[in-house]
Amino acid sequence: MVSRKVRRLLVAFAAGCLATLTLSAQAPGGAIAGQVFDEQGQPLAGATVILRGLDRTDLRLQTETDPEGRFAHSSLQPGRYHLLLLRAGEILWSFPLTLPANQEGLRVEIDLKKLHEAAAARRTLDPELERQRDADSRRLEEEQLLQSHYNRGARSLREKNPEEAVKEFQAALEMEPDRTTTYAMLGAAYAAAGQTDAALDASQRALEQEPTEGAHHNNLGTLLVSAGRLPEALEHFRRAAQLDPDRAASYQFNLGAALLNAGRSDEALPALEQATRSDPTLAVAHFFLGVALFRTSPQQPSAEAPDRVAGRPGTVAAFQRYLQLEPEGDFATEARDYLEQLGVPASDMLLPVVPTPQDFD
């Protein structure tokens, strides 16, 4: 079938075979006259031409074409009409006409040869249009199925069912092997399933396809840490921060956290300090910064409290900042324990919560 829009275009094309011209007045009132040509392009004699009024439904005029194929309806009022052409009772063509108030008549040429040629041309167009429509329909169905696999995979990952997520993302990649986001999600699913090598392969594929995407560098870096390949991981975290300034704080935090967890607290400090500067509301960065400062503090009693540790400048503030941002966070208990070791009274830990931008939405 041809789409509605195409039908309108084809009808307009076919109607273009009917030449309508202004006709000089031949009688009182307006006139609609013309000439009819048959399928061979010759004048059609003896054809019936019926004119019906669309504004006046009681108006019906009928005449026959002469040997030259000519016909005429006169004494017509301006308005809308419908012309019907018949031969031996068979309808050959019909179309609406309008006789304007500012014109005295219309002349119409009906060439059946041209009209049939136009219809044949339309039929030759239809198969191509049909194929195009079928192709578009198949692409839409495939895209919907692809998106369905992706959505089910993402849902399975959220519901902590990584094995099912892996199946869905693999099915999506079978349909579209080059979709980068699916490789990234497959890597996350493999990682959640404990399949580090497979996760590394999928994340590497995502990075190969989009080498300037910071998130891919970060994801690969996280997996490399798990695989014990710290130097490579650190380079990917640094690259991620360079490529994606908007999320640099998270990547800088991952860099610092990886170094801190590897026992390299001094090296972790610059990255964690940068993370807290890039995003002062990133609570976990303040906690890890406090830990790095604590671990690099002189492990000796403070002068004011011999049973307490003297922390480096900024250590107390880092833990307090974390508690301000997340008083019930995952590291809240540990932050309070560190503050106790630093000799901070419990009352000093009860600081007002720092508002975040979301609080003002």
C-alpha positions, 0 to 999 in steps of 0.5 A, spaced: 500 500 500 502 507 498 502 511 504 497 517 505 502 522 504 504 519 497 497 518 495 496 525 496 502 526 491 500 521 486 493 524 486 495 531 485 500 528 479 494 525 476 489 531 476 495 535 473 493 531 467 486 535 467 488 542 464 483 547 466 483 554 463 479 560 463 473 560 458 470 566 455 462 567 457 458 564 452 451 565 455 448 568 461 452 565 467 458 561 467 460 555 463 464 549 464 466 546 457 471 542 455 474 536 450 475 529 452 480 524 449 480 517 449 485 512 451 489 513 444 489 520 445 483 521 440 477 525 441 472 521 444 465 522 441 458 520 445 461 520 452 456 522 457 458 528 461 454 529 468 455 535 472 452 535 479 452 541 484 456 540 490 453 547 493 446 545 490 445 538 491 438 538 486 443 541 480 444 535 475 446 536 468 447 531 463 450 532 456 454 528 451 461 529 447 460 531 440 464 528 434 470 532 436 469 530 443 467 537 446 462 538 451 459 544 455 454 546 461 452 553 461 448 558 465 452 556 471 452 560 478 459 560 481 460 555 486 463 547 487 461 542 482 463 535 481 464 532 473 463 525 472 465 522 465 462 515 463 462 511 456 457 506 455 455 506 463 462 505 465 465 511 469 471 513 466 473 519 470 471 524 475 473 530 479 471 536 483 471 543 480 470 550 482 467 555 478 470 562 481 465 568 482 470 572 478 471 568 472 465 567 467 467 560 465 472 554 465 475 550 460 477 542 462 481 537 458 480 530 460 485 526 456 484 518 458 491 516 455 495 521 459 491 519 466 492 512 464 499 513 463 500 517 470 496 511 473 501 506 470 507 510 473 504 510 480 503 502 479 511 502 478 512 506 484 508 502 489 512 496 489 518 501 491 514 504 496 512 498 499 519 495 499 521 501 503 515 501 508 517 494 509 524 495 510 523 501 515 518 497 519 523 491 519 528 496 522 523 499 527 522 492 529 529 490 530 530 497 534 525 495 539 527 488 540 534 491 541 532 496 546 528 491 549 534 486 550 538 492 553 533 494 558 532 487 560 539 487 561 540 494 565 534 491 569 537 485 571 543 488 573 540 493 578 536 487 581 543 484 582 542 478 577 548 479 573 548 472 569 541 474 566 544 481 565 550 478 561 545 474 557 541 480 555 547 484 553 550 479 549 543 478 545 543 486 544 550 485 541 549 480 536 544 484 533 548 490 533 555 489 534 558 496 534 554 499 540 559 502 545 554 503 550 552 495 550 559 493 551 560 498 557 554 495 560 556 488 558 563 489 562 559 492 568 555 485 568 561 481 567 564 485 573 558 484 577 558 476 576 566 476 578 568 474 571 574 480 571 577 477 564 571 478 560 569 484 564 576 487 561 575 485 554 568 488 554 570 494 557 576 495 552 572 494 546 568 500 549 574 504 549 576 502 542 570 504 539 570 511 543 577 512 546 575 520 548 570 518 552 572 519 560 567 514 563 570 508 559 577 510 561 574 510 568 571 503 568 577 500 565 581 503 570 576 500 576 577 493 573 584 493 572 585 495 579 581 489 581 585 485 576 592 487 580 594 492 574 595 498 578 599 502 574 595 501 568 589 503 572 592 509 574 593 512 567 586 511 565 583 514 571 588 520 569 586 520 562 578 520 564 579 526 568 583 530 563 577 528 558 571 529 562 572 535 566 565 535 568 566 528 572 573 529 574 572 529 581 569 522 581 575 520 577 580 523 581 577 520 587 578 513 584 585 515 582 586 517 590 582 511 592 586 506 588 593 509 591 590 509 598 588 502 598 595 500 595 598 503 601 601 509 597 598 514 602 603 520 600 601 519 593 594 519 594 593 525 597 594 530 591 589 526 587 584 526 593 585 534 595 584 535 587 577 531 588 575 535 594 576 542 590 573 539 584 567 537 587 566 540 595 560 536 595 563 529 594 563 526 601 567 520 600 572 524 597 573 528 604 573 521 608 578 518 604 582 525 604 582 524 612 584 517 612 590 519 607 592 525 612 591 521 618 596 515 615 601 520 613 600 524 620 606 523 625 604 517 629 605 520 636 601 523 642 599 530 641 601 535 646 594 537 649 592 529 649 598 524 650 593 519 649 591 521 642 594 522 635 596 529 633 593 529 626 596 533 620 593 540 618 586 538 615 585 531 618 580 533 623 576 538 618 576 532 612 572 527 617 568 533 619 566 535 612 564 528 611 560 528 617 556 534 615 555 532 608 553 524 610 552 524 617 549 517 616 553 515 610 557 508 609 563 511 613 560 515 618 562 510 624 569 510 621 569 518 621 567 518 628 572 513 630 578 517 627 575 523 630 576 520 637 583 518 636 584 525 634 582 527 640 575 531 637 570 531 643 563 528 641 560 535 641 564 538 636 562 532 631 555 534 631 555 540 626 550 542 622 549 539 615 551 542 609 546 544 604 547 541 597 545 544 590 539 539 590 536 541 597 534 548 593 531 544 587 
